[in-house]
Amino acid sequence: MALNDIALTAGMRSNLLSLQQTVDLLNRTQTRLSTGKKVNTPIDNPLNYFVAKSLNDRASDISTAKDSMSEGIQTISAANNGITAINALVAAAKGIATSALSASTADIATLQTQYNGVLAQIDKAATNSFYKGTNLLTSTSNTLTINLGDSSSLTVTGYNVTTSGAGSLSISQASGSGLDWSIGGLSSTAITASIAQLDTANNTLRVDSQGLSSNSNIVTIRQDFANNMIATLTKGADNLTLADMNEEGANMLMLQTRQALGISALGLSAQAAQSVLKLF
């Protein structure tokens, strides 16, 4: 239908235009009330929309990094749990070796077997201290890279807290041609050497535990920082886009009143044209 197919009076057309504008404002207000935002698309406010989007995108990136931090802390915790267990095993091994210093020849073999069994458990504890396939206690070449957000990361280098191998605790089995406690009868030389190895291993474990704790502390601090940054960025984006719900509620009430008045005014304008019918 062409624009001029139906001729309206000037009053009707003016009232119709006003009513159409009111409906547009009603639709906009309803959208703001339903979404809670005054800026929903670039059309509403290009500058605020894109600045808020940039802030929300960065907050989203940091939130993704938080997942990496959480997983990193769990991996470090698994390693620290392993070191705690190995510390206890080293203490148990030292207790056995100390007992062997004053044991009879008949008891040495039994204590030696017990000692070697404890060392085997140290290796098993180290091997089992992994989280999602990452183990920081079996090799110094193992690493864990943690995404800290904003293009920063932390690389945690692993340790070797097994009883043998490169960079290990270097605790020899009390048997064979090594530190065989039974050689020389009640000679304490081999036993004393085992105790010295255990003392060195204990010191190594303390240093390794401090390293893990330091890295865990760094990640925890960055995790707290990430939470604060996400809150700051989100609030900044909200300040640019969120609607004042009290104001929008008042706008809705006023627009509904205006719409009702507009419909009434349009009806009054139509009465002028209907009066022509009275001439027939």
N, C-alpha and C positions, 0 to 999 in steps of 0.2 A: 504494500500500500504506500503510495507516495505521501510525502509530508503534508501536502496541501489538499489531499483528497477530501479531508473533513475540515471545515472551517470552524475554529473555536473563537469565542470572544476573547478580547484582550484580557479581561478579568479571569476567565477560565484558564487561559494559557499561563498567566502569571501564577495562579494558585496551583496549577498542575506542576509547573516547574519547581515551585517551592516544596510541594509534596514529594516530588522525586528526589530533591536534595535531602529532605528529611529522611527518606527511606535509605539513601546512601549512608547517611550518618548513623542511622539505626543499625545497618549491617556492619559498619565499622566498629561501633560500640559493642555489638553482640560478639564480634570476633575477639575484641580485646578482653571482654568478660570471660569468654570461653577458654582463651589461651593464657590469659593473665599478662599478656604482653601488648605494649602499645606499638612496638616495631616487630612485625612478623615477616615482612618481605623488604627487599631493597626499595620498593616503591614508597613504603611508609616513611623511611628516613635512611637514605643511602649511606651517609657517613656513620651513623650510629650502628646500622645493621652490620657493616663490614668490620668496624672496630670491635664490636661485640663478638662477631664470628671468629676474629683473630684471637681474642682472649679465650673464647671457649675451646678453640682448636688447641691452643697451648695447654690449657687445663686438661684436655683429653690426652695429650701426649704425656704429660706428667703423670696422669692417672695410670697410663699403660706402664710407665717406668716403675710406679709403685708396686705393680705385680712382680716385676723383676726383682725389686728390692726385697719383697716379702719372701720370694723363693730363695734369694741369696742368703737371707738371714737363716732360713731353715737349713740350707746346705751347711752353713758355718756352724749352726747349732748341732747338726748331726756329727760334724767333725769334733766339736768340743765335747760332745757326749762320749765319743770314742776315746779322746784323750783322758777324760775323767776316769773311764773304765780301765784304761791302760795304766794310768797312775796307780790305781788300786792293785792291779795285777803286779806291777813292779814292786810295790810295797810287800805284797804277799810273797813274791820270789825272794826278796831280801830277807824276809822272816825265815824262809826255809834255809837259805844259805847261812844265815846267822846261827840257826839251830845246828847246822851241819858242822860248824866249827867245834862244837863240844860233843858231837854224836859219836857213838861207838862205831867200830869198823863195820859191824853187821848192819847198822842203820844207815850208813852212808849211801848205799845203793838205792834204798827206798827213797831217801830224801832227794837223791839225784834224779830219780824218775819223776818225782813230784815237781821238782824244779823245772825239768824239761817240759812237763805238761803245762805248767803255767806260761812258759815262753810260747808254746804253741797257741794258747788262748790269746796272748797279746797279738799275734799275727792275725788270728781270726777276728778279734775286735776291730783291728785296723781295717781289715778287708770288708767288714760289715758296716762300717761307718759312712755309708753313702746315702745320698738323697737324690732321687730321680736320676740315677746313673752317674752322678758326680761324686767322686771320692777325693777328699783333700788330705788323706792320711796314708796313702800307699805309694806316692811318688812325688818327688819335688818338681816333676815336669807337668803335673796336673794343675790346671788353673781354673778359676771361676771368674767370669766377667759379668759384672752387675751393672745394668743400665740405671743411671742415677737421674736421667732426664736432662733436657736442655743440652744434648750432645756431650754429656759427661758420663764417665763410667769409672768403675773401680775394678781392678784385677787382683784377685786373691790367689797367691801362689801356694800350692800344696806342700805338704811335708811327707816324709817317709818315717813313720813311727813303728814300722815292723822291726823285727829283731835283726834282720840282715839285709844287705843290698846297699846300693849307693845312697848316701845321705841318711841311712837308717840309724836306729838306736845302737846297733852293733853290740848286741848281747849274745854271747856264744852259748851254745848248748853245753851242758856239763857232761860231756861224754866224748867218746872217740879220741882223736889225737889233739882235741882242743883243750878246754879246761876240764879235764877228767878228774873229778873229785876223788875217785877211788885210787888213782895212781899215787903211790907213796904211802899207802896206809892212811894214817891220821894226819898226814901233812896238810896244813891249812893254806898252802900257797895258791892252789887252784881256786879254793873257795874264796879266799881273800880277793883274788883277781875278779871273780864273778861279782862280788859285792861292789868292787870299784866300778865295774861296768854298769851295774844297776844305779849307783849314785850318779854317774855321768848321764845315764839315760833319764833319770829323774829331773836333772837340771835342764836337759834338752826339752823334756816335756813341758816344763814350766815356761820356757822361752816360747815354745810353739803355742801354748795355751794363751799366753799374753798377746801373741800376734793375732790369733783368731779373735780374741776379745776386742782388740783394737779395731780390727776390720768390722766386726759386728757393731761396735759402737759408732763407727763412721756411717754405716748404712742406716742405723737407727736414727741418727741425727738427720741424715738426708731424707729419711722417710717422714720425720716430723716436719722438716722444712717443706717437703712436697705437699703435705696436707695443708699447711698454712698458705702455700702459694696457690693451690687449687681453690681454697676458700677466697683468697684475695682476687684471683682472676675471675672467678664465677660471680662474685659480688660486683666487680667492675662491669662485667657484661650485663648483669641484671640492672644496674643503675642506668644503663643506656637503653634498655629495652622493656623493662617491666612497666606495667600500667599501674596507676593509682586506682585500686578497685573501688574506693569510696567515691572518687571523682567520676569514674565510669558508671557507677550505679546511679549517681545523681544525673549524669548525662542521659542515661537510658530513660529515667523517669520523665525528664524534661522533653526528650524527643518523642516519647509516646504521647505526651500531652500535646505537643506541637502537631503530631500526625493526626490526632483526633480533631484538633482545631482546623487543620488543613483540609481534611475531608469535609468538615462542616462548611468551611469557606467555599470549597469547590461546589458543594451543593447549592449554596446561596447564589453563586455566580451562574449556575445553570438555570436558576429560577427566572433570570432575566430573559433567557432565550425561550423558556417554556411559556412565558407570558404572551408570546406571539400567537400561541394556540387559541387564546381567548378571542382573537379577532375573527375566528371562523365559527 
